[in-house]
Amino acid sequence: MTQEAETELLNEKEAPPARRPAAPPVEKGRNATRWIAGFVILLVGVSGYLWWQHSQGYESTDDAQIEGHLDSVSSRIAGTVTYIDPAVENNQYVKAGTLLLELDPRDYQAELASAKATLDARSAEHRAAQTAVPIANANAFGQLHAAEAAKAQAEANVETEQANLMAAQHALERDQAIHDRAERDRQRYQALVQKQEISRSDYDARATDAATAAQSVETDRAAIRSTEQKIEQAKNVVVQRQALIDAAQ
């Protein structure tokens, strides 16, 4: 081997190894773009899935119609409601035995007092009938008992009419409250129909309710006046029966 060849071989061994060329910047930028695009697609997919799950429980429409069933609740007896359980809501289940509402007991108390007074009157009539059996030779003792029974009957009639008066007065209070509410509704609907916010038929219905309630109030007042007259007449009968007792004695 020549001297020049050996020198050239020695230089090749001492020379540093050739470096691999670095990747161009364009390739790195493309990889970052792919990662960002993948993340955005994943985020959009997760958001769409969550929105779809949320929308399953809701419905949006401009012309909605609901089909349902209405169950009316009514008591076996009529009366004025004085209390409604605030915990009870429409279309909600309630437990058996739950108190839904209370009725005003004064209506039935007045009827009970009237029934008791009527019973007393009938009992007095029964006693009067027993003591008023026609006897040809009636003595003063029998006449006295007949007069006392007649007086008891007259007093029972007074109690009956007083109970009727109490019932009539309570009915007047109730109907007056109904009339006041109906009249307020009529006035409010009158203002609305003038503004053309409701139909004329709606106002006419409220006006009819107010007129009916006013008629009930007048009927109650007439019943009170009639009952007061009956009470005075029954009291006069008591005085007359007492005069018969005094005469028999």
C-alpha positions as CSV (number, residue, x, y, z in Angstrom):
1,M,0.0,0.0,0.0
2,T,1.4,3.4,-0.9
3,Q,2.0,6.2,1.6
4,E,-0.8,8.3,0.2
5,A,-3.3,5.5,0.5
6,E,-2.4,4.9,4.1
7,T,-2.8,8.6,4.9
8,E,-6.2,8.7,3.3
9,L,-7.4,5.7,5.2
10,L,-6.1,7.1,8.4
11,N,-8.0,10.4,7.8
12,E,-11.2,8.5,7.1
13,K,-11.0,6.7,10.5
14,E,-10.3,9.8,12.4
15,A,-13.1,11.8,10.7
16,P,-16.4,12.1,12.9
17,P,-19.4,10.1,11.7
18,A,-21.8,11.9,9.5
19,R,-24.9,13.3,11.2
20,R,-28.4,12.3,10.0
21,P,-30.2,15.3,8.6
22,A,-32.8,16.8,11.0
23,A,-36.5,16.6,10.2
24,P,-37.8,19.6,8.5
25,P,-40.1,22.0,10.6
26,V,-43.0,21.5,8.2
27,E,-43.4,17.9,9.3
28,K,-43.5,18.8,13.0
29,G,-46.2,21.4,12.4
30,R,-48.3,18.9,10.6
31,N,-48.2,16.5,13.5
32,A,-49.3,19.2,16.0
33,T,-52.2,20.2,13.7
34,R,-53.4,16.5,13.6
35,W,-53.4,16.3,17.4
36,I,-55.4,19.6,17.8
37,A,-57.9,18.5,15.1
38,G,-58.4,15.1,16.8
39,F,-58.9,16.8,20.2
40,V,-61.5,19.2,18.7
41,I,-63.4,16.3,17.0
42,L,-63.4,14.4,20.3
43,L,-64.7,17.4,22.2
44,V,-67.5,18.0,19.7
45,G,-68.5,14.4,19.8
46,V,-68.7,14.3,23.6
47,S,-70.6,17.6,23.7
48,G,-73.1,16.3,21.1
49,Y,-73.6,13.1,23.1
50,L,-74.3,15.0,26.3
51,W,-76.7,17.3,24.6
52,W,-78.6,14.4,23.1
53,Q,-78.9,12.7,26.5
54,H,-80.2,16.0,28.0
55,S,-82.7,16.6,25.2
56,Q,-84.4,13.2,25.8
57,G,-86.3,14.6,28.8
58,Y,-87.5,17.8,27.1
59,E,-89.8,18.7,24.2
60,S,-89.8,22.0,22.4
61,T,-92.8,23.1,20.3
62,D,-94.8,26.2,19.4
63,D,-98.1,24.3,19.2
64,A,-98.2,21.9,22.1
65,Q,-101.2,19.9,23.1
66,I,-101.5,17.7,26.2
67,E,-103.9,14.8,26.6
68,G,-104.9,14.3,30.2
69,H,-107.7,13.1,32.5
70,L,-109.5,15.3,35.0
71,D,-110.9,13.8,38.2
72,S,-113.4,16.0,39.9
73,V,-113.6,15.9,43.7
74,S,-116.9,16.8,45.4
75,S,-118.2,16.2,48.9
76,R,-121.3,14.3,49.7
77,I,-122.9,17.3,51.3
78,A,-122.9,20.9,50.2
79,G,-121.2,23.6,52.2
80,T,-118.8,26.5,52.4
81,V,-115.2,25.6,52.3
82,T,-113.2,27.2,55.2
83,Y,-109.9,25.3,55.0
84,I,-107.9,23.7,52.2
85,D,-104.8,21.6,52.9
86,P,-101.9,23.7,51.3
87,A,-99.8,20.5,51.0
88,V,-102.2,19.0,48.5
89,E,-101.5,20.0,44.9
90,N,-103.4,19.3,41.6
91,N,-102.5,16.0,39.8
92,Q,-100.6,14.7,42.8
93,Y,-101.2,11.5,44.7
94,V,-102.4,11.8,48.3
95,K,-102.5,9.1,51.0
96,A,-105.8,7.6,52.0
97,G,-107.3,9.5,54.9
98,T,-105.5,12.8,54.1
99,L,-107.6,15.8,55.1
100,L,-108.2,17.7,51.9
101,L,-110.6,20.5,53.1
102,E,-113.0,21.5,55.8
103,L,-116.6,22.8,55.5
104,D,-118.2,25.5,57.6
105,P,-120.1,23.7,60.4
106,R,-122.4,26.6,61.1
107,D,-124.8,25.6,58.3
108,Y,-125.3,22.2,59.8
109,Q,-125.4,23.5,63.4
110,A,-128.3,25.8,62.4
111,E,-130.1,22.9,60.7
112,L,-129.5,20.8,63.8
113,A,-130.9,23.5,66.1
114,S,-133.9,23.8,63.7
115,A,-134.4,20.0,63.8
116,K,-134.3,19.9,67.5
117,A,-136.7,22.7,67.8
118,T,-139.0,21.0,65.4
119,L,-138.7,17.8,67.4
120,D,-139.7,19.7,70.6
121,A,-142.7,21.2,68.8
122,R,-143.8,17.8,67.6
123,S,-143.4,16.4,71.1
124,A,-145.4,19.2,72.4
125,E,-148.1,18.6,69.8
126,H,-148.1,14.9,70.9
127,R,-148.6,15.9,74.5
128,A,-151.2,18.4,73.5
129,A,-153.0,15.7,71.5
130,Q,-152.9,13.3,74.4
131,T,-154.4,15.9,76.8
132,A,-156.8,17.4,74.3
133,V,-158.9,14.3,73.9
134,P,-162.6,15.5,73.7
135,I,-164.2,14.8,76.9
136,A,-167.9,15.7,77.4
137,N,-167.5,16.6,81.1
138,A,-163.9,18.1,81.1
139,N,-162.9,19.4,84.4
140,A,-160.7,22.3,85.3
141,F,-157.7,20.0,85.9
142,G,-157.8,18.6,82.3
143,Q,-158.2,22.1,81.0
144,L,-155.2,23.3,82.9
145,H,-153.0,20.5,81.4
146,A,-154.4,21.2,77.9
147,A,-153.5,24.9,78.3
148,E,-150.0,24.1,79.6
149,A,-149.4,21.7,76.7
150,A,-150.7,24.3,74.2
151,K,-148.3,26.9,75.8
152,A,-145.4,24.4,75.5
153,Q,-146.2,23.9,71.8
154,A,-146.3,27.7,71.2
155,E,-142.9,28.1,73.0
156,A,-141.5,25.3,70.8
157,N,-142.7,27.1,67.8
158,V,-140.9,30.2,68.9
159,E,-137.7,28.2,69.3
160,T,-138.2,26.7,65.8
161,E,-138.6,30.1,64.2
162,Q,-135.6,31.5,66.1
163,A,-133.5,28.6,64.8
164,N,-134.9,29.3,61.3
165,L,-134.0,33.0,61.7
166,M,-130.4,32.1,62.7
167,A,-130.1,29.8,59.6
168,A,-131.5,32.6,57.4
169,Q,-129.1,35.1,58.8
170,H,-126.2,32.8,58.2
171,A,-127.4,32.1,54.7
172,L,-127.5,35.9,54.1
173,E,-123.9,36.3,55.3
174,R,-122.8,33.5,53.0
175,D,-124.7,34.8,49.9
176,Q,-123.6,38.3,50.6
177,A,-120.0,37.2,50.5
178,I,-120.6,35.3,47.3
179,H,-122.4,38.4,45.8
180,D,-119.5,40.7,46.8
181,R,-117.0,38.4,45.1
182,A,-119.2,38.0,42.0
183,E,-119.6,41.8,41.8
184,R,-115.8,42.4,42.0
185,D,-115.3,39.8,39.2
186,R,-118.0,41.5,37.1
187,Q,-116.4,44.9,37.5
188,R,-112.9,43.5,36.7
189,Y,-114.3,41.7,33.6
190,Q,-116.1,44.9,32.5
191,A,-112.8,46.7,32.5
192,L,-111.2,43.9,30.5
193,V,-113.9,43.7,27.9
194,Q,-113.7,47.5,27.4
195,K,-110.0,47.0,26.7
196,Q,-111.0,44.1,24.4
197,E,-108.8,41.7,26.3
198,I,-111.6,39.2,26.8
199,S,-114.7,38.3,24.9
200,R,-118.1,39.7,25.6
201,S,-119.4,36.2,26.5
202,D,-116.9,36.0,29.4
203,Y,-118.2,39.3,30.8
204,D,-121.8,38.2,30.3
205,A,-121.1,35.1,32.4
206,R,-119.7,37.1,35.2
207,A,-122.6,39.6,35.0
208,T,-125.1,36.7,35.2
209,D,-123.3,35.3,38.3
210,A,-123.4,38.7,40.0
211,A,-127.1,39.1,39.2
212,T,-127.9,35.6,40.5
213,A,-126.0,36.3,43.7
214,A,-127.8,39.6,44.2
215,Q,-131.1,37.8,43.8
216,S,-130.1,35.2,46.4
217,V,-129.2,38.0,48.8
218,E,-132.7,39.6,48.3
219,T,-134.3,36.2,48.9
220,D,-132.4,35.7,52.1
221,R,-133.4,39.2,53.4
222,A,-137.1,38.4,52.6
223,A,-136.8,35.1,54.4
224,I,-135.4,36.9,57.5
225,R,-138.2,39.4,57.5
226,S,-140.8,36.6,57.1
227,T,-139.2,34.6,59.9
228,E,-139.1,37.7,62.2
229,Q,-142.8,38.1,61.7
230,K,-143.4,34.4,62.5
231,I,-141.4,34.8,65.7
232,E,-143.6,37.7,66.8
233,Q,-146.8,35.8,66.0
234,A,-145.5,32.7,67.9
235,K,-144.7,34.9,70.9
236,N,-148.2,36.3,70.8
237,V,-149.6,32.8,70.8
238,V,-147.5,32.0,73.9
239,V,-149.1,35.0,75.7
240,Q,-152.5,33.8,74.7
241,R,-151.7,30.3,76.0
242,Q,-150.5,31.7,79.3
243,A,-153.8,33.6,79.6
244,L,-155.7,30.3,79.2
245,I,-153.5,28.7,81.9
246,D,-154.3,31.6,84.3
247,A,-158.0,31.2,83.5
248,A,-157.9,27.4,84.1
249,Q,-156.1,28.0,87.4
